[in-house]
Amino acid sequence: MATRFQDTFISREHRFSLGIDHRTDRYYLSTPVSGVNRAMEWEAYFTITEGQFQVFHANPACADAFTEDCRMGRNEHLLVHPS
């Protein structure tokens, strides 16, 4: 069975990875997120455009605001659900 999410770029400094969702053939950014009390952290995947993928790959610092919005729950509409 093939892996659904394939990371193609990892930025440890900025705490995110970029890749392709093989189920939908769309690009994603994944980053650790935590619950309200921050007692638990998990990896969440957010859909991004090809343009965002290219920009974030070329200059990872450009993803900082987007990644922070993801971590703070402001990009829930882009969240990839595992179903």
N, CA and C of each residue as an Amber inpcrd file, in Angstrom:
protein
   249
   0.8430000  -1.1840000   0.0000000   0.0000000   0.0000000   0.0000000
   0.8860000   1.2450000   0.0000000   0.6330000   2.1440000  -0.9050000
   1.4260000   3.3660000  -1.0240000   1.0580000   4.3490000   0.0830000
   2.0210000   5.1480000   0.4510000   1.7970000   6.1860000   1.4450000
   0.9900000   7.3200000   0.8250000   0.0050000   7.7910000   1.5630000
  -0.8370000   8.8740000   1.0410000  -0.0470000  10.1710000   0.9190000
   0.6700000  10.5330000   1.9670000   1.3990000  11.7980000   1.9940000
   2.8840000  11.5500000   1.7570000   3.4290000  12.2110000   0.7600000
   4.8490000  12.0690000   0.4560000   5.5320000  13.4200000   0.6230000
   6.3320000  13.5360000   1.6750000   7.0950000  14.7610000   1.8870000
   8.1630000  14.8910000   0.8090000   8.2730000  16.0850000   0.2510000
   9.3120000  16.3460000  -0.7420000  10.2860000  17.4220000  -0.2640000
   9.9260000  18.1190000   0.8160000  10.7780000  19.1630000   1.3790000
  10.4740000  19.2770000   2.8670000  11.5180000  19.3620000   3.6830000
  11.3550000  19.5030000   5.1300000  12.1830000  20.6840000   5.6080000
  11.5460000  21.5610000   6.3700000  12.2520000  22.6700000   7.0080000
  12.1670000  22.4720000   8.5180000  13.2360000  21.9730000   9.0900000
  13.2600000  21.7860000  10.5460000  13.2510000  23.1370000  11.2580000
  13.9450000  24.1000000  10.6760000  14.0150000  25.4360000  11.2730000
  12.6340000  26.0770000  11.3880000  11.8120000  25.9170000  10.3460000
  10.4980000  26.5590000  10.3230000   9.3650000  25.6040000  10.7110000
   9.7160000  24.3680000  11.0200000   8.7900000  23.3550000  11.5380000
   7.6240000  23.0590000  10.5880000   7.9470000  22.7940000   9.3360000
   6.9170000  22.3520000   8.4010000   7.5430000  21.4770000   7.3310000
   6.6910000  20.7490000   6.6450000   7.1330000  20.0030000   5.4730000
   6.1430000  20.2480000   4.3440000   6.6240000  20.0560000   3.1370000
   5.8080000  20.1970000   1.9360000   5.7850000  18.8580000   1.2260000
   4.7040000  18.6100000   0.5140000   4.6520000  17.3670000  -0.2260000
   3.4130000  17.2610000  -1.0800000   3.1520000  16.0200000  -1.5050000
   2.0260000  15.7280000  -2.3820000   1.1300000  14.6880000  -1.7140000
  -0.1610000  14.9650000  -1.7310000  -1.1800000  14.0290000  -1.2540000
  -1.5280000  13.1380000  -2.4420000  -1.1030000  11.8880000  -2.4030000
  -1.3030000  10.9990000  -3.5480000  -2.7620000  10.5920000  -3.7480000
  -3.5850000  10.7820000  -2.7550000  -5.0090000  10.4720000  -2.9200000
  -5.6990000  11.5310000  -3.7760000  -5.2740000  12.7920000  -3.6270000
  -5.9290000  13.8860000  -4.3520000  -5.0260000  14.5380000  -5.4030000
  -3.7360000  14.1830000  -5.3980000  -2.7340000  14.8060000  -6.2770000
  -2.6310000  16.3110000  -6.0500000  -2.8450000  16.7320000  -4.8110000
  -2.7220000  18.1460000  -4.4560000  -1.5210000  18.3310000  -3.5440000
  -1.0420000  19.5620000  -3.4980000   0.0840000  19.9000000  -2.6340000
  -0.4030000  20.1450000  -1.2120000   0.4890000  19.9040000  -0.2500000
   0.1520000  20.1810000   1.1410000   1.3460000  20.7690000   1.8770000
   1.0380000  21.4110000   2.9780000   2.0140000  21.8190000   3.9800000
   1.5870000  21.1160000   5.2570000   2.5070000  20.4390000   5.9150000
   2.1860000  19.8170000   7.2000000   3.0180000  20.4820000   8.2820000
   2.4140000  20.5850000   9.4530000   3.0700000  21.2350000  10.5790000
   2.4910000  20.6840000  11.8740000   3.2570000  20.6890000  12.9440000
   2.6900000  20.2600000  14.2230000   1.6650000  21.2740000  14.7260000
   0.5570000  20.7740000  15.2240000  -0.4600000  21.6120000  15.8550000
  -0.7720000  21.0090000  17.2170000  -1.3700000  21.7990000  18.0820000
  -1.7040000  21.2890000  19.4110000  -3.1140000  21.7050000  19.7790000
  -3.6490000  20.9970000  20.7570000  -4.9880000  21.3000000  21.2370000
  -4.9980000  22.5470000  22.0950000  -6.1420000  22.8330000  22.6510000
  -6.3440000  24.0470000  23.4380000  -5.3720000  24.1360000  24.6060000
  -5.1810000  23.0410000  25.3180000  -4.3020000  23.0930000  26.4920000
  -2.8500000  22.7500000  26.1620000  -2.5640000  22.5220000  24.8860000
  -1.2140000  22.2380000  24.3930000  -0.5690000  21.0130000  25.0520000
  -1.3930000  20.1370000  25.6150000  -0.8710000  18.9340000  26.2520000
  -0.4710000  17.8810000  25.2220000  -1.0100000  18.0010000  24.0190000
  -0.7270000  17.0210000  22.9860000  -0.4910000  17.7440000  21.6650000
   0.4350000  17.2210000  20.8810000   0.7550000  17.8140000  19.5850000
   0.6620000  16.7250000  18.5270000   0.1810000  17.0710000  17.3330000
   0.0910000  16.1130000  16.2370000   0.3730000  16.8160000  14.9240000
   0.6470000  16.0240000  13.9120000   0.9330000  16.5500000  12.5780000
  -0.3800000  16.7710000  11.8390000  -0.5710000  17.9740000  11.3190000
  -1.7690000  18.2820000  10.5410000  -1.3450000  18.6760000   9.1310000
  -2.1900000  18.3540000   8.1750000  -1.9090000  18.5970000   6.7620000
  -2.8990000  19.6180000   6.2180000  -2.3690000  20.6030000   5.4890000
  -3.1810000  21.6850000   4.9430000  -2.9330000  21.7930000   3.4420000
  -4.0010000  21.8700000   2.6740000  -3.8930000  22.0080000   1.2250000
  -3.3130000  23.3720000   0.8710000  -2.3710000  23.3700000  -0.0670000
  -1.8080000  24.6190000  -0.5850000  -1.8230000  24.5570000  -2.1120000
  -1.6850000  25.7070000  -2.7260000  -1.6420000  25.7670000  -4.1910000
  -0.2380000  25.4170000  -4.6830000  -0.1330000  25.1700000  -5.9650000
   1.1800000  24.9180000  -6.5500000   2.0750000  26.1440000  -6.3890000
   1.4870000  27.3300000  -6.5250000   2.2550000  28.5640000  -6.3470000
   2.8100000  28.6920000  -4.9390000   1.9870000  28.4010000  -3.9340000
   2.4700000  28.4340000  -2.5500000   3.5720000  27.4000000  -2.3440000
   3.3760000  26.2220000  -2.8980000   4.3790000  25.1680000  -2.7890000
   5.7290000  25.6630000  -3.3140000   5.7180000  26.2800000  -4.4880000
   6.9590000  26.7690000  -5.0980000   7.6080000  27.8620000  -4.2470000
   6.8060000  28.8020000  -3.7650000   7.3340000  29.9090000  -2.9550000
   7.8950000  29.3920000  -1.6310000   7.1340000  28.5470000  -0.9340000
   7.5710000  28.0330000   0.3680000   8.8110000  27.1510000   0.2260000
   8.9050000  26.4310000  -0.8790000  10.0740000  25.5840000  -1.1230000
  11.3110000  26.4470000  -1.3830000  11.1540000  27.4800000  -2.1870000
  12.2860000  28.3510000  -2.5360000  12.7390000  29.2120000  -1.3610000
  11.7860000  29.6340000  -0.5280000  12.1050000  30.5070000   0.6000000
  11.2270000  30.1170000   1.7910000  11.6810000  29.1720000   2.6080000
  10.8590000  28.6660000   3.7120000  10.3430000  29.7400000   4.6670000
  11.0620000  30.8280000   4.8340000  10.5990000  31.8950000   5.7290000
   9.2820000  32.5000000   5.2420000   9.0120000  32.4100000   3.9520000
   7.7490000  32.9290000   3.4100000   6.5420000  32.1520000   3.9340000
   6.7680000  30.9670000   4.4600000   5.6710000  30.1480000   4.9790000
   5.3550000  30.4520000   6.4390000   6.1440000  31.2920000   7.0900000
   5.9700000  31.5150000   8.5290000   4.5650000  31.9710000   8.9050000
   4.0330000  32.9720000   8.2350000   2.7000000  33.4860000   8.5850000
   1.6270000  32.4370000   8.3030000   1.7330000  31.7570000   7.1610000
   0.7620000  30.7190000   6.8130000   0.8010000  29.5870000   7.8430000
   2.0060000  29.1520000   8.1910000   2.1700000  28.0630000   9.1500000
   1.6290000  28.4580000  10.5210000   1.8900000  29.6670000  10.9460000
   1.3580000  30.1370000  12.2280000  -0.1690000  30.1640000  12.2000000
  -0.7470000  30.6050000  11.0880000  -2.2070000  30.5830000  10.9590000
  -2.7410000  29.1570000  11.0660000  -2.0340000  28.2070000  10.4800000
  -2.4380000  26.7990000  10.5820000  -2.3950000  26.3420000  12.0370000
  -1.3230000  26.6470000  12.7140000  -1.1580000  26.2190000  14.1120000
  -2.1960000  26.8530000  15.0310000  -2.6380000  28.0530000  14.6830000
  -3.6010000  28.7670000  15.5180000  -5.0540000  28.4770000  15.1230000
  -5.2530000  27.6070000  14.1450000  -6.6040000  27.2170000  13.7550000
  -7.2820000  28.1630000  12.7880000  -6.5250000  29.0630000  12.1900000
  -7.1260000  30.0360000  11.2780000  -7.2070000  29.5320000   9.8300000
  -6.6770000  28.3430000   9.5690000  -6.7560000  27.7640000   8.2220000
  -7.4930000  26.4270000   8.2320000  -8.4590000  26.3100000   9.1220000
  -9.2170000  25.0590000   9.2380000  -9.8640000  24.6510000   7.9160000
 -10.2480000  25.6210000   7.1060000 -10.8930000  25.3240000   5.8250000
  -9.9430000  24.6270000   4.8470000  -8.6460000  24.6510000   5.1350000
  -7.6540000  23.9990000   4.2740000  -7.1730000  22.6650000   4.8410000
  -7.6740000  22.2990000   6.0040000  -7.2500000  21.0770000   6.6820000
  -7.6310000  19.8500000   5.8600000  -6.6750000  18.9530000   5.6770000
  -6.9200000  17.7000000   4.9560000  -7.4000000  16.6740000   5.9750000
  -8.5800000  16.1260000   5.7450000  -9.1400000  15.1250000   6.6520000
  -8.7010000  13.7340000   6.2040000  -8.3670000  12.8690000   7.1430000
  -7.7710000  11.5750000   6.8070000  -8.7090000  10.5550000   6.1730000
  -9.9700000  10.8270000   6.0630000 -10.9140000   9.8270000   5.5410000
 -10.6940000   9.4880000   4.0940000
